[in-house]
Amino acid sequence: MSVYVTGDTHGGFQRLGMKYFPEQKKMNREDMVIIAGDFGGLWGGTPAEKYWLDWLEDKPFTTAFLDGNHENFAMLNALPERLWHGGRIHEVRPHVLHLMRGQVFDIEGYTFFTMGGASSHDIQDGILDPEEPGFEERYWRMRRARAMFRVKGVSWWTEELPSDEEYEEARKNLDAHDWAVDYILTHCAPTSITQKIIPHARADRLTDFLEEVKNRARYHYWLFGHLHDNQAVDKKHILLWEQVVQVI
């Protein structure tokens, strides 16, 4: 069995085609590729999305993904849920799976802690609510000004950050494993790791929770996305974007 990890896809899965990922010639359904957030394959339910989800389902391996901040959480959270390798998942297709937050998965004797979500960093000019008066006029004014904004329930959801219940479940599952896992997979990184990459990056509740995990947990490697680069921050923390790296 083999497990590969890659970074944000935002609905573009060409890197998993045979041309760029020839390793799949020797893979089967027990093997998997895990996307570290901003999967983007569920957004508006378009025919193009259905094509790419079917394309992933037809691959010889299983595709699994964490959620990032650029996901349609209304669609994601409406999916059927089941247990898989000891943790909770949403099933997009039989072999396209969302790894839910705060879970510990046992894969071929290796444990993986997953915690999706992140704060959007492309909303400097605000979030518009379609239910508020004057929405359409404000929307087009901001579009013309090339403002960096998103629309609640259309391109932004409050669920981009974990709920109290998800933090509680994460701690409960880490407690059950004595805070010792082989791999940690997240979309954003702990506060201190983020600030090694972007010195003045702001902390938030999630990055501070991940900082707590970094300080308390025992683990071999931590892989994350979100920052659209490929680099080994240090010996244990790996930022991924377009690279596809084998971990097992």
SERO-4910 file (N, C-alpha, C, O; in steps of 0.05 Angstrom, whole numbers):
BEGIN
 pado doro    nc1    nc2    nc3   cac1   cac2   cac3    cc1    cc2    cc3    oc1    oc2    oc3
  Met    A     17    -24      0      0      0      0     18     25      0     38     26     13
  Ser    A      9     46    -15     24     71    -15      5     94    -11    -19     93    -18
  Val    A     16    115      2      0    139      8     17    163     -2     40    166      5
  Tyr    A      4    180    -18     16    205    -28      1    228    -18    -23    226    -12
  Val    A     14    251    -15      1    276     -6      8    298    -25     31    300    -34
  Thr    A    -11    315    -31     -6    339    -47    -21    363    -35    -36    360    -16
  Gly    A    -17    386    -47    -29    410    -36    -55    418    -50    -68    401    -63
  Asp    A    -62    443    -47    -88    453    -56    -92    447    -86    -74    450   -102
  Thr    A   -116    439    -93   -123    434   -121   -143    454   -132   -143    459   -156
  His    A   -160    465   -115   -180    485   -124   -196    476   -149   -202    491   -167
  Gly    A   -203    450   -149   -219    440   -171   -204    433   -196   -216    424   -215
  Gly    A   -177    436   -196   -160    430   -219   -143    405   -213   -124    407   -198
  Phe    A   -150    382   -224   -138    357   -216   -118    346   -236   -111    322   -235
  Gln    A   -109    363   -255    -92    353   -276    -66    340   -266    -55    323   -279
  Arg    A    -57    349   -243    -31    338   -233    -34    309   -226    -14    295   -223
  Leu    A    -59    299   -224    -63    270   -218    -68    254   -244    -74    230   -242
  Gly    A    -64    267   -266    -65    252   -292    -40    236   -296    -20    240   -282
  Met    A    -42    217   -314    -19    199   -319      6    213   -327     28    205   -319
  Lys    A      4    235   -342     28    250   -351     45    260   -328     69    258   -329
  Tyr    A     32    270   -307     46    283   -285     49    264   -261     65    269   -243
  Phe    A     33    243   -260     33    225   -237     33    196   -248     14    181   -244
  Pro    A     56    188   -260     57    161   -272     58    139   -252     54    116   -258
  Glu    A     63    146   -226     64    126   -205     38    110   -203     38     87   -193
  Gln    A     17    122   -213     -9    108   -210    -11     83   -227    -30     67   -223
  Lys    A      7     79   -245      7     54   -261      9     29   -243     -1      8   -250
  Lys    A     22     32   -220     26     10   -202      8     11   -177     11     -4   -158
  Met    A    -12     30   -178    -29     33   -154    -56     19   -157    -65     13   -180
  Asn    A    -69     14   -135    -96      2   -135   -113     17   -114   -105     37   -103
  Arg    A   -137      7   -110   -157     21    -93   -148     24    -64   -157     41    -50
  Glu    A   -130      6    -55   -119      8    -28    -99     31    -25    -95     41     -3
  Asp    A    -88     40    -48    -69     62    -48    -85     88    -49   -108     88    -57
  Met    A    -73    110    -40    -88    135    -40    -71    159    -44    -47    159    -39
  Val    A    -84    180    -53    -73    207    -55    -90    225    -37   -114    226    -40
  Ile    A    -77    239    -19    -91    257      0    -85    286     -8    -61    294    -10
  Ile    A   -106    302    -11   -103    331    -17   -106    347      8   -126    344     23
  Ala    A    -86    364     14    -85    378     40   -102    404     40    -92    425     46
  Gly    A   -127    401     32   -146    424     34   -149    439      8   -133    436    -10
  Asp    A   -170    456      7   -178    471    -17   -180    451    -40   -169    455    -62
  Phe    A   -195    430    -35   -201    410    -56   -216    423    -79   -208    420   -102
  Gly    A   -237    437    -73   -251    453    -94   -268    437   -113   -277    449   -133
  Gly    A   -271    411   -109   -286    395   -128   -316    396   -124   -331    387   -141
  Leu    A   -324    408   -101   -353    413    -96   -357    443    -92   -349    454    -72
  Trp    A   -369    455   -112   -371    484   -111   -399    493   -119   -413    506   -104
  Gly    A   -407    486   -144   -433    495   -153   -449    473   -166   -471    478   -176
  Gly    A   -439    448   -166   -454    426   -177   -456    427   -208   -476    418   -219
  Thr    A   -436    438   -221   -437    442   -250   -430    416   -264   -419    397   -252
  Pro    A   -437    413   -290   -429    390   -306   -399    386   -306   -389    363   -305
  Ala    A   -384    408   -306   -354    405   -306   -345    393   -280   -327    376   -280
  Glu    A   -357    401   -257   -350    389   -232   -356    359   -232   -340    343   -223
  Lys    A   -380    352   -242   -387    323   -243   -367    308   -260   -360    285   -253
  Tyr    A   -359    319   -282   -339    306   -299   -314    300   -283   -303    278   -284
  Trp    A   -303    320   -269   -278    316   -255   -281    297   -231   -262    282   -225
  Leu    A   -303    298   -217   -307    279   -196   -309    250   -206   -299    232   -194
  Asp    A   -322    247   -229   -323    220   -242   -296    212   -251   -288    189   -250
  Trp    A   -280    231   -261   -253    226   -270   -236    216   -247   -220    197   -250
  Leu    A   -238    229   -223   -224    220   -200   -233    192   -191   -217    175   -184
  Glu    A   -259    187   -192   -270    161   -185   -259    139   -203   -256    116   -194
  Asp    A   -254    146   -228   -244    126   -247   -214    120   -244   -203    102   -257
  Lys    A   -200    136   -227   -172    131   -223   -168    104   -208   -185     95   -194
  Pro    A   -144     91   -211   -140     66   -198   -137     68   -168   -140     48   -154
  Phe    A   -131     92   -158   -127     96   -129   -151    109   -117   -170    117   -131
  Thr    A   -150    113    -90   -171    128    -76   -161    156    -71   -138    160    -62
  Thr    A   -178    176    -76   -172    204    -71   -185    212    -45   -209    208    -41
  Ala    A   -170    222    -26   -181    232     -1   -172    262      2   -151    269     -9
  Phe    A   -188    277     16   -180    306     19   -189    317     45   -210    309     56
  Leu    A   -174    337     55   -183    354     77   -198    377     64   -194    384     41
  Asp    A   -215    390     80   -227    415     71   -207    437     77   -192    436     96
  Gly    A   -209    458     60   -194    482     65   -212    505     72   -233    500     85
  Asn    A   -206    529     64   -224    552     67   -240    557     42   -261    570     43
  His    A   -230    547     19   -245    551     -6   -260    525    -13   -252    510    -31
  Glu    A   -281    521      2   -299    498     -3   -328    507     -1   -333    527     13
  Asn    A   -346    493    -14   -375    498    -10   -383    480     13   -390    457      9
  Phe    A   -384    492     37   -389    475     60   -418    466     61   -425    446     74
  Ala    A   -436    480     48   -464    471     47   -466    445     33   -480    426     41
  Met    A   -452    442     10   -451    417     -5   -436    396     10   -444    373     11
  Leu    A   -413    404     21   -396    384     35   -410    372     59   -409    347     62
  Asn    A   -423    388     75   -435    377     99   -461    363     94   -472    351    112
  Ala    A   -471    364     69   -496    349     62   -490    321     52   -508    306     47
  Leu    A   -464    314     50   -456    288     39   -461    266     60   -461    272     84
  Pro    A   -465    242     51   -467    219     70   -441    215     85   -420    218     74
  Glu    A   -444    208    110   -421    205    128   -418    175    136   -438    161    139
  Arg    A   -394    166    139   -389    138    148   -361    137    161   -345    155    159
  Leu    A   -356    114    173   -330    109    185   -312     96    164   -320     81    147
  Trp    A   -286    104    165   -266     94    146   -239     94    160   -230    115    169
  His    A   -227     71    162   -200     69    176   -201     81    203   -181     93    212
  Gly    A   -224     79    217   -225     88    245   -233    117    249   -235    126    272
  Gly    A   -238    132    227   -245    160    230   -270    166    213   -278    149    196
  Arg    A   -281    189    216   -305    197    202   -298    211    176   -280    227    174
  Ile    A   -314    204    155   -310    215    129   -337    223    117   -358    213    125
  His    A   -337    241     97   -359    245     79   -352    232     53   -329    233     43
  Glu    A   -371    218     41   -367    204     16   -377    221     -8   -402    225    -10
  Val    A   -359    230    -25   -366    244    -49   -372    224    -71   -392    226    -85
  Arg    A   -355    205    -74   -357    182    -91   -346    158    -75   -333    163    -55
  Pro    A   -351    134    -83   -341    111    -67   -311    113    -62   -302    103    -41
  His    A   -296    126    -80   -267    128    -77   -257    156    -78   -234    162    -85
  Val    A   -275    175    -71   -268    204    -68   -280    212    -41   -304    214    -39
  Leu    A   -262    217    -22   -271    218      6   -261    243     20   -238    251     16
  His    A   -278    256     36   -271    279     52   -263    269     80   -280    258     94
  Leu    A   -239    274     88   -229    267    115   -237    289    134   -227    312    133
  Met    A   -256    283    152   -267    304    169   -248    314    190   -227    302    195
  Arg    A   -255    336    203   -237    349    222   -235    334    249   -255    323    259
  Gly    A   -211    335    259   -207    324    286   -206    293    287   -211    282    308
  Gln    A   -201    280    264   -202    251    263   -174    240    265   -154    253    258
  Val    A   -172    215    274   -147    199    272   -153    174    256   -169    158    264
  Phe    A   -140    172    233   -143    149    215   -119    130    218    -96    139    220
  Asp    A   -125    104    219   -104     84    220   -102     71    192   -120     56    183
  Ile    A    -81     78    178    -77     69    151    -51     52    149    -29     62    152
  Glu    A    -55     26    145    -32      8    143    -14     10    167     11      8    165
  Gly    A    -26     13    191    -10     14    215      2     41    222     15     44    242
  Tyr    A     -3     61    205      6     88    210    -18    105    217    -40    102    206
  Thr    A    -15    123    237    -37    140    245    -34    168    233    -13    180    233
  Phe    A    -57    179    224    -59    205    211    -80    222    226   -103    214    227
  Phe    A    -71    244    237    -90    263    249    -96    284    228    -78    296    216
  Thr    A   -123    290    224   -131    309    204   -146    332    216   -163    328    234
  Met    A   -141    356    207   -155    380    216   -156    400    194   -138    416    190
  Gly    A   -178    400    179   -182    419    157   -189    446    167   -191    451    191
  Gly    A   -194    464    148   -202    492    154   -179    511    154   -156    504    157
  Ala    A   -186    537    150   -167    559    151   -182    585    148   -205    585    139
  Ser    A   -170    607    157   -181    633    152   -174    642    123   -151    639    115
  Ser    A   -194    652    109   -189    662     82   -172    687     83   -175    704    101
  His    A   -152    688     65   -135    712     64   -140    728     39   -122    743     30
  Asp    A   -163    725     26   -170    740      2   -196    755      7   -212    758    -12
  Ile    A   -201    764     31   -226    778     38   -221    805     51   -236    814     68
  Gln    A   -198    817     43   -190    842     56   -212    864     54   -214    881     72
  Asp    A   -227    863     33   -247    884     28   -275    876     38   -295    890     33
  Gly    A   -277    853     51   -302    846     64   -316    822     53   -308    810     33
  Ile    A   -338    815     66   -356    793     58   -384    805     55   -395    816     74
  Leu    A   -395    802     31   -422    812     26   -443    791     32   -439    767     27
  Asp    A   -465    800     42   -488    782     48   -510    788     29   -521    810     28
  Pro    A   -518    768     12   -539    773     -8   -566    781      4   -583    792     -9
  Glu    A   -569    775     30   -595    782     43   -596    811     52   -618    821     60
  Glu    A   -574    825     51   -574    853     60   -583    872     38   -578    867     15
  Pro    A   -597    894     45   -606    913     25   -582    925     10   -561    929     21
  Gly    A   -586    930    -16   -565    942    -32   -543    923    -40   -522    932    -50
  Phe    A   -547    897    -36   -526    877    -42   -516    880    -71   -492    882    -76
  Glu    A   -534    879    -90   -526    878   -118   -510    902   -126   -490    900   -140
  Glu    A   -518    926   -118   -504    950   -125   -475    950   -112   -456    957   -126
  Arg    A   -474    941    -87   -447    939    -74   -430    918    -88   -406    922    -91
  Tyr    A   -442    896    -95   -427    874   -108   -414    884   -133   -390    880   -137
  Trp    A   -429    897   -151   -417    906   -177   -398    929   -173   -379    931   -188
  Arg    A   -403    946   -153   -384    967   -148   -357    956   -139   -336    965   -148
  Met    A   -358    935   -122   -333    923   -113   -319    907   -135   -295    906   -137
  Arg    A   -336    894   -152   -324    880   -175   -309    899   -193   -287    894   -202
  Arg    A   -322    922   -199   -309    942   -217   -283    953   -204   -264    959   -219
  Ala    A   -283    954   -178   -259    964   -165   -238    942   -160   -217    947   -149
  Arg    A   -244    918   -170   -226    895   -166   -219    890   -137   -197    884   -130
  Ala    A   -239    894   -120   -236    890    -91   -233    860    -85   -242    843   -100
  Met    A   -220    854    -63   -217    827    -54   -238    821    -34   -236    827    -10
  Phe    A   -260    808    -43   -283    803    -26   -295    776    -34   -289    765    -55
  Arg    A   -313    766    -17   -328    742    -23   -357    746    -14   -364    765     -1
  Val    A   -374    727    -23   -402    729    -18   -411    706      0   -406    683     -6
  Lys    A   -424    713     22   -433    693     42   -452    673     28   -472    681     15
  Gly    A   -447    647     32   -464    627     21   -461    622     -9   -475    605    -20
  Val    A   -443    637    -21   -438    633    -50   -408    627    -55   -402    608    -69
  Ser    A   -391    643    -43   -362    638    -46   -348    639    -19   -323    638    -18
  Trp    A   -363    641      3   -351    641     30   -371    630     50   -395    636     48
  Trp    A   -361    614     69   -379    602     90   -365    606    117   -341    603    119
  Thr    A   -381    611    138   -370    613    164   -356    587    173   -339    588    190
  Glu    A   -364    565    161   -353    539    169   -324    535    160   -313    514    164
  Glu    A   -312    556    147   -284    553    140   -267    548    164   -245    537    162
  Leu    A   -275    557    188   -261    552    213   -277    532    229   -301    531    229
  Pro    A   -263    515    244   -276    494    260   -295    505    281   -292    528    291
  Ser    A   -315    489    288   -334    495    309   -323    486    336   -303    472    337
  Asp    A   -335    495    357   -328    485    384   -328    455    385   -310    443    397
  Glu    A   -349    443    373   -351    414    374   -329    400    359   -320    379    367
  Glu    A   -319    412    338   -297    400    322   -271    402    338   -255    383    337
  Tyr    A   -266    424    352   -242    425    369   -244    405    391   -224    391    398
  Glu    A   -268    402    403   -272    382    424   -267    354    414   -254    338    428
  Glu    A   -277    348    390   -272    321    379   -243    316    373   -233    294    378
  Ala    A   -229    337    363   -200    334    358   -185    327    383   -169    309    384
  Arg    A   -191    342    405   -177    336    430   -184    309    441   -167    295    451
  Lys    A   -209    301    439   -218    275    448   -203    253    433   -193    233    445
  Asn    A   -201    255    407   -187    234    391   -157    234    396   -145    213    396
  Leu    A   -145    258    400   -117    258    407   -112    247    434    -93    232    439
  Asp    A   -130    252    453   -128    240    480   -128    210    478   -113    196    492
  Ala    A   -146    199    461   -148    170    458   -123    158    447   -118    134    450
  His    A   -106    174    434    -80    164    423    -56    175    439    -34    175    429
  Asp    A    -62    185    463    -41    197    480    -25    218    466     -1    222    470
  Trp    A    -39    232    447    -26    254    432     -1    245    417     18    260    414
  Ala    A     -2    220    407     20    210    392      9    198    366     -7    179    366
  Val    A     17    209    343      9    200    316     33    200    298     54    213    304
  Asp    A     31    187    276     54    187    257     54    212    240     75    224    236
  Tyr    A     31    219    229     29    242    211      7    260    220    -14    252    229
  Ile    A     11    286    216    -10    306    220    -14    320    193      5    329    180
  Leu    A    -39    320    184    -46    332    159    -66    355    164    -87    350    176
  Thr    A    -60    379    156    -77    402    160    -77    419    134    -61    415    116
  His    A    -96    439    134    -95    458    111    -76    481    118    -57    486    104
  Cys    A    -82    495    140    -64    515    149    -44    503    169    -46    480    176
  Ala    A    -25    520    178     -4    510    195     -6    522    223    -20    541    227
  Pro    A      9    511    242     11    524    269     21    553    266     35    559    247
  Thr    A     14    569    285     21    597    284     51    601    280     59    617    262
  Ser    A     68    587    295     97    591    293    108    583    266    127    595    256
  Ile    A     97    562    254    106    552    228     97    572    206    113    578    188
  Thr    A     72    581    208     63    601    189     81    626    189     88    637    168
  Gln    A     88    635    213    104    659    216    133    655    208    147    675    203
  Lys    A    142    631    206    168    626    193    168    632    163    187    640    151
  Ile    A    144    627    151    141    631    122    132    660    116    143    672     98
  Ile    A    113    670    132    103    697    129    106    710    157     89    707    174
  Pro    A    128    725    161    134    735    188    112    750    202    110    748    226
  His    A     96    765    187     76    782    200     48    770    198     28    784    201
  Ala    A     46    744    192     20    731    190      5    732    216     17    729    238
  Arg    A    -21    737    214    -37    739    238    -45    711    248    -51    693    232
  Ala    A    -45    708    274    -54    683    286    -85    684    288    -97    706    287
  Asp    A    -97    661    289   -126    659    295   -131    635    313   -112    621    321
  Arg    A   -155    630    319   -161    608    338   -151    581    327   -141    565    343
  Leu    A   -154    576    301   -145    551    290   -115    548    290   -104    528    299
  Thr    A   -100    569    281    -71    566    280    -60    564    309    -40    550    314
  Asp    A    -74    577    328    -65    574    356    -71    546    367    -56    536    383
  Phe    A    -94    535    359    -99    507    367    -78    489    355    -69    470    368
  Leu    A    -71    493    330    -51    476    317    -24    480    330     -7    462    331
  Glu    A    -19    504    341      6    509    356      6    492    381     26    481    389
  Glu    A    -18    490    394    -20    473    418    -14    444    410      0    430    424
  Val    A    -25    435    387    -20    408    378     10    404    373     22    384    381
  Lys    A     23    423    360     51    422    355     68    419    380     87    404    381
  Asn    A     59    433    401     75    433    426     69    408    443     86    399    458
  Arg    A     45    397    441     37    374    458     41    347    445     48    328    458
  Ala    A     37    346    419     36    320    405     64    309    399     83    325    396
  Arg    A     66    283    396     89    270    386     82    260    358     63    245    355
  Tyr    A     98    267    338     92    260    310    118    260    294    137    273    302
  His    A    117    247    271    140    246    254    141    269    234    161    282    231
  Tyr    A    118    273    220    117    294    200     90    308    200     69    296    208
  Trp    A     90    333    193     66    349    191     66    361    163     84    376    156
  Leu    A     45    355    147     43    365    120     18    383    118     -3    376    129
  Phe    A     21    405    104     -1    425    102      0    439     75     20    437     61
  Gly    A    -21    454     69    -22    469     44    -27    499     49    -13    511     66
  His    A    -47    510     35    -57    537     41    -40    560     30    -51    579     20
  Leu    A    -14    558     31      3    580     25     15    580     -3     32    597    -10
  His    A      6    561    -19     13    559    -48     43    561    -53     53    578    -67
  Asp    A     58    542    -41     86    539    -45     94    511    -38     79    497    -25
  Asn    A    117    503    -46    128    477    -39    155    481    -24    174    491    -36
  Gln    A    156    474      1    181    477     16    181    461     41    160    457     54
  Ala    A    205    452     49    208    439     75    215    462     94    237    474     93
  Val    A    196    469    112    201    491    130    223    483    150    240    500    157
  Asp    A    222    459    159    243    447    175    241    417    172    229    407    153
  Lys    A    254    401    189    255    373    184    229    358    188    225    336    178
  Lys    A    210    371    201    184    358    207    160    370    193    139    357    191
  His    A    162    395    184    139    410    174    142    416    145    161    430    137
  Ile    A    124    406    128    126    407     99    103    421     88     80    413     91
  Leu    A    108    443     73     87    458     59     86    447     30    106    445     16
  Leu    A     62    440     22     57    428     -5     38    445    -21     19    457    -10
  Trp    A     43    446    -47     24    458    -65     21    438    -89      4    420    -88
  Glu    A     38    442   -109     35    425   -133     50    399   -132     44    380   -147
  Gln    A     69    396   -114     83    371   -111     65    349   -101     47    354    -85
  Val    A     71    324   -109     57    301    -99     79    283    -87     96    273   -101
  Val    A     79    280    -60    100    267    -46     90    241    -33     68    240    -23
  Gln    A    107    221    -34     99    195    -22    107    195      8    130    202     14
  Val    A     89    188     25     95    187     54     95    158     64    107    153     85
  Ile    A     82    140     50     83    111     57     87     96     31     88     71     32
***
